[in-house]
Amino acid sequence: GRLFVPSLNHAIAKVSSFSVIDISKINELLGTNFKGVILDIDECVAPHHGEVLQENVDSIIEMVNQGVKIVIFSNMKASERYNPLIETVRESTGYDIKVITSRYAKPDPRGFEECVESLQLSDDEEALMIGDNFVTDGGAIKAGIPFVKVKPIKTSGEGAWKKTKRVFQTGSRGFYAGISNTYDFIGRRRVLRDKDFSPNASS
C-alpha cells in the first residue's frame, strides 16, 4: 500500500541504464551532495543472477574515482557472486565495496539505514539508492533516502519455469513503475531523465 502514496513512489531520476548515471551531474542539477550509493545488483547492473555487465563495472569504477562510496545491498544470502566486481574495483581504485545482507531485508527501512551507516559519510554528505524496483529498492524512500530508478536489464536464456516463478515480481515491478509515472505526470514532478545527463545538459 505504501506505493500508492505519491511521496513514497517518487524517483529523483529514471534512466534507461545504470551507465547513464552521473552522480556529479545529479548534484549539479538538484543542488545535492550525494557521496554514497546503495546499489542493487540484479536487473540493475546485471541480468537476473548473472554477472555485472562490463559497461556497468566501468561506470562503478568511474563513480568511485569521483569520490563516491558504494555498498551493495542484497536480499540474497552472502555468496562469492560479487567477488569479481569487488576485486576489479579494488584493483582499479583501491576501494573495497561492502556487501550488506541485513536481517532487515528490502524494503524494510532499517536495512537501508544500516547501509548508510556502513558508508561512513560525513555530516554534509548524502546517500542515494540505485535500483530497478520500487517494491524492494524503493523502500529506501521511506528511510529518507532518495531513489534513482534504472530500467530493468532483460535476462536472456531464462527457462520457462524460472520466468513463471518471477511473474509476480516482474508484474508488480511494472505496475508500480506505471503508478509512479502517472504521479509524475499529474503532479508535474521533477524527474531527471537520460537527456539530463548528456554533455550539453545544464542546470
N, C-alpha and C positions, 0 to 999 in steps of 0.2 A: 503493500500500500504506500510506502514512503515515496515510491517513484511516480505517484500521481501528484505529489507536492512539487510545484514548479521549482522551488529553490533547491530541492534535492535531486533534480533531474536536469541540471544545467552544467554543461561543459564549457570551459572558457575557450576551448579550441576543439575543432573537429576536423581531422585531416585524413587524407587518403592512405597515408603510410607513416610509420614511425620516422623514416628517414627525412620526412619533410620538416620535422620539428626543429626549431632553433630556439633554445631557452633564452638566449640573449635578446632575440627579437621579441619574444613574449614580454620580457622585462621592459624593453623599449616602448612597446605599444601599449602596455597596460599599467606601466609605472610600478611594477612589482620588483621584487628582489629574490626570485627563485634561484636557490643554490643547491637544492636537494630534489631528487627524483625517486619516487617509489614506483618500481617498474613491474608490470605484469609481463609474462612471457608468452603463454600460449595464445596464438592468433593475434598477438600484438606485435611481437618481434620475431616469432617463429610459428610455423604451422602447428596444429594441434599435436602435442607430444613429439614435435620434430626439433631439428636443430635451428638455432638462431640464424636467420638469413645474413649473408656476408655484408650486404649493404647496411643492415641494422647493427652489426658488430662495429662497422666503421663509424656509424653515427654515434654509438655509445662511447667509443674511444674519443671522438671529437667533443662530446659533451664533457667527458672527464678532463680533457685538455683545456677546456674553457673554465675549469674550476667547479664543475657541478659534481656533487656527491650522489651516488646511486646505490640503492638497495633493491634487491629482487624480493617481491612479496608473493608467496605461492601458497595455495591451499593444499598442494600435494605434499607427500611425505618427503623428507630430506633424501636426496639422492646425488649421484655423481653427474647427473644430466647437465648441470650448469657449469661443470668444471672447464670445458673447452672455452666458453665465453670468459669466465673469470680469469683463466690463465692467460688468454690472449690480451685482455685488458691490462692485466698486471705486467706482462712483458712489454707492452707498448707505453704504459703510463706510470707504472709503479703503484697504481691504486688497486686495492682489494675490494671487490664488490661483495657485500654480505648478502646471504640468503636468509630471509626471515620466514620461518614456518611457525607462526604464533598459534597458541591454542585458541586464540580468538580469530577464527577464520573469516575471510571476506564474506559478507560485507560488514562484519562487526566493527564498529568504530575503534574499539580498543586495539585491534590488530594494527590498524593504520597509525595509531598513536605510538605503539611500540616501534614502528618503522621510523617515525620522525625522531624518536629518542635515539635510535641507533645511528641516525645520520649525523648527530652531534653538530647541529647547526648553531651559529651564533644568534644572539637575540634579534638581530636585524635581518636575518636570512629566513627565507620561506621554503616550504616544500610543496610539491605538487605530485599528483598521481597520474600515471600514463597507463591506459589500458584500453580494452576493446568492448567492455561490457558494463553498462550502467548497473545491472543487477548485482554484480560482485564488486568490480573495481570502483563503481560509483559510490560504494559505501564510504569512500574517503570524504565525500562532500559532507556527510553528517558529522564527521570528525573535524570539520572546518578546513579540510584540505582541498584546494581546487583540483578539478579533474580535466584532463585532456583525453579526448576520445579518438582512438585510431580505428579506421575501418578494418574489420577483421580480415586476417590473411586467410585465403582459401586453402583448405587442406586437400591435396590430391591423393588419389590412391587409397582412400579410406574405405573400408569394407561396408557393405550394406548394414550389417549388424551394429557396427560402431556408429554409423550415421543415425540409425534408428534410436539407439540409446541416448544420443545427444539432441534429439528433436526438441525436447522441452527447453534445453539450454539455448540452442540456436534460435528457436522460435521466440522465447521470452526476451532474448537479447534484441532481436529485431523489433519486437513490439514496443519495448520501452524506448528504444532509439527513435522510433517513429513518434512516440508521445513527446519526447524531448524536442524533436524537430518542429512539432506542432506548437509547442510552447515558445520556441524561438521565434516562429513566425508571428504568432498572436501578440506576444509581448515585445517584439522587436528587440530581442536580447542581443547583446553584442557577443558574437562568437567568431573567433579567428578561424580562417579557412586557409587552404593551400596558397591562395593568391597573396595572403598577408605575409607569407614567408618568402616571397620572391624577392630578388635583389633590389627591385625598383619600388617595393612597397615602402610607405613612410607612415609615420605616426600622425 
